[in-house]
Amino acid sequence: MNPRSVATAFRVVAIAEACSWIGLLAGMFVKYVPETSEIGVKIFGPVHGGIFVAYLVVTVVAARVLRWSVWTTLLALAASIPPLVTIWFERRATRRGELPTGDAVPAA
């Protein structure tokens, strides 16, 4: 697998996971605070669940292809649990060189 492609896939799924969290949180707010509708949870619940699983799979693939340490891998996996932390992890990994950008790819 191409490290650049894996890094791009990780970025896309990390952002999608955070966006699906926003949708689910909005749906939960409407369901539980004004108690007007459950449609947001019915829509974003399964969407978020699917993207969450995709994030976990892409994280494991990225960890292997990009040769992340155990600590970085565990941190990436843990980032999927609190809302929006996948974006923080993606930026952190990019800043530290653990997630390549452009032509920068790890040495084989």
N, C-alpha and C positions, 0 to 999 in steps of 0.2 A: 504494500500500500504506500502511496505517495504521502509523505509527512505533511506537505502543504495542503493536500485535499483533506486529510484527517483534521488538521488544524481548522480549516474552513468549516468542515462539518461540525466540529465541536463548537465553534463560535455561533453558528446558526442555531444549533439545538439549545445552547445555553441561553441565547436571547429569547428563543421561542418559549423555553421553560419559564423564564421570568415573566414574559407577557401572558402566558396562560395562568400564572399565579395571580396576576392583576385581575384577569377576567374572573377567576374563581373567587377571589376576595370580594370583588364587586358583587358577584352573584350571592355570596354568603351575606353580605351587608343587606342587600335588598330582601333576602329571605328572612333574616333574623331581626333586623332593626325596625324597618317600617312594616315588616311582615306582609308584603304585598304580593310577591311572586316567587316561585321556585325555579322559574325558567333559566335563570343565569347559572344556577348550580347544576341543573339538568344538562345544560349545554357544556359549560366549562369544566364540570367534574370529569367526564370521560376524556375531554380534550387534554386537560392537564395530566390526567393519569397516563395517557398514551405518550405525551411528550416527556413526562417524568421518566418513564421506562426507556424511551429513546435516549434521553440524556445519560442514564446509567450505562447503557450499552456503548454509546459513543465515548463516554469517559473511560471505560475499560479498554476500548480499542485505542484511544489516544494515549493512554498510559503505556500501553505496550509498544506502539509504533514510535512514540516520541520519547520513550525511555524515561518516564517520570519516576521519581523516587516513590517509595511506599507512602511517605508523608504527604507528598503532593497528590498522589492518587486518592488517599483517604480524605484529604481536604476537599478535593474536587467532588467526591461522592457526598461528603457531608454538606457541601454547598447547595445540594439539591433540596435540602429539607426546609431551611428558613426561606421565606419569600424574598425573591430578587437577589439572593446571594450568588447565584450562578454568574451574574454579570460582574460582580465584584471579583469572583475567582478568575473569570476570563481575562479581566484587565490585569489582575495580579500576575497571572501566568504569562501574559504577553510582556509585561514590564520586566519580569525576571528571566525572560528568554526561554521559558518552558513551553511556550506556545508560539511557534515561529510565524513570522509575518513576511510577506513578499518572498524574496529569494533566500532568506535565512532558514535553513533546515539543519537539524542535528546531524552530526557526522555519523556515518554508518559504522 
